[in-house]
Amino acid sequence: MRFAELYEAGDAWLADCHAHPNLVREAWSFQAAAPIRTGTSWLAAESSLVPGMKALYRMREEHRGPVLADPPQDRMWWLVPLNAADELADVRQVCVQPAGSVLHCPPTGQQVWGRFWLSRPDGSGLLTDPTVLGAAFGPGGYRLPTEAFA
């Protein structure tokens, strides 16, 4: 399998999150990040890089949706469901961007302008659960519910 085919499903899903998917693919063909507005398929929960990385490693992979990082800007963004703003309102380290905000997204298998996917879109539409994200930023991190051990 060619490298490009490995990320095709994630790229297709991400492009389809834009009103004009062809414009997203065109931006990528010029090695640019595509401006995708939030609020149609997902919202972007923003954090600083170091606390975000700590939270990322506290979460199990199956609980994580796409996570975009921009180390030069000390930022990372978690793609979360459209109803996540209220649930994350009390998490000081995370700021959910309002619907209509623009997130400049590289294709899933490339780095553009220093941005890259720490957890890539896979085409499934999986987003990060805001409850799990909020818990991962807490002092003890995310823990499996007690029922998981029964």
N, C-alpha and C positions, 0 to 999 in steps of 0.2 A: 504494500500500500504506500502510495506517495505521501509525503509530509502534508501537502495541502489537503488531501482527502481526509486526513485524520481530524481536521477541524471544520470540515464542511458543514456538518449539522449545526454546530454552535454558531458559525457565521450566518447561516441561513436564518436561524431563530433570531439572532441579534438584528440582522437587516430587516426582518419582518416586524420588528418593534418600532420601526420608523414608518411614517406615512408614505414614504417613497423609497422602498428598499434598493432600487437601482442607484439612487444618489449615495447611499451608504457604500455600496460596492464600488462606485466610481471614486469616492474619497479614498477607499482602501487601495485601489489600483494606483493611486498617486502617492502611496505611502503616507497618507494623512489619517488622522483619527476622525471618525465620522461623528458629527453632532447628532445625538439621539435625545429627543425630549422624553422626560419622565412623565408618568401619569397615565399612560395608555396600557402598558403591560406590567410595569413595575415602578417603584420609587427607588431613589438612591440614598442610602444611609451613609453619611460621610464621617470619617474619623481621622485622627492623626495616625501616622504610620506605625510607630512603636506600640502604642496601646492596641491598635488594630491587629498587629501581628500577634501580640500576646493572646488576644481574643480568638484569632483564627486558629491558633494551635490548641486552644482549649476546646474547640468544637470538633465533633466527629465529622468526617467528610460527608456522610449521608445527610447531615443537617445543614450543610452549606450550599448556597446557591453561588452564582458568579460573584467574584470579588476582584475589583480592578484596583491596581496600585500605581501610584505616581511618586516614586521615591524622591526625585528632585524637588517636588512640591510638598513633600511630607504629608501626603494624602492617600487615602484609600476609600473605596466606595463598595458597599454591599448592596446587591440588588435584592430588594425586599418587596413583599406584596403591597398592593395599593392601600391597605388598611393599617400599615405599620406605624404611621406617624404617631397615633395616640399611644400605642403600646410602648414606643421608645421615647416618649416625651420626657420621662424622668431619668433617662440614662444620659448623664452629663457628657460622656465622651463621644456621643453619637449625635449627629444632627441630620434629621431626615429632610432632604431637599424637597421643596414643594413641587407639586405636579406642574409640569411645563418647564422645569429647569432643564438645562442642556448638560448632558454628560458626553464628553468627547471619548469615543470608544475605538480602540484599535481592533483589528480582526483578532480572532481567538488565538492564533498561533504566532503572532508577531508583536514586537515591541515598536511603538510609535511615540515619538517625542518623550521617551522615558517611561511611557505608560505600558503596562502589560497586565494580563490576567493572572492573578495568583491562583484563582479557582475559575477555570474556564467555563463559559456557557457550553453545554453539551447538546443543546437542541431539545432537551426534555421540557424546558420551561421551569425547572426547579428553581425556587427562590429561597433565600435564607429566612427561616422562621424568626420573626421578631422576638418571640419569647426566648428562644435559644440564644439569639444575638445579645439581647439585654443581659441574660445570665452570664454569658461569656465575658462581658465587660465588668461584671461584678467582682468583688474581692476574692470569692472562692472559685469563680469560673463556673462553667456549665457542668452540672452533674446529671447523670441519668436518673430518672425517677426511681424510687424504691421498688416499684412494681417490676422494673426491668430485671431485678435480681431474684424475683420469686420463681 
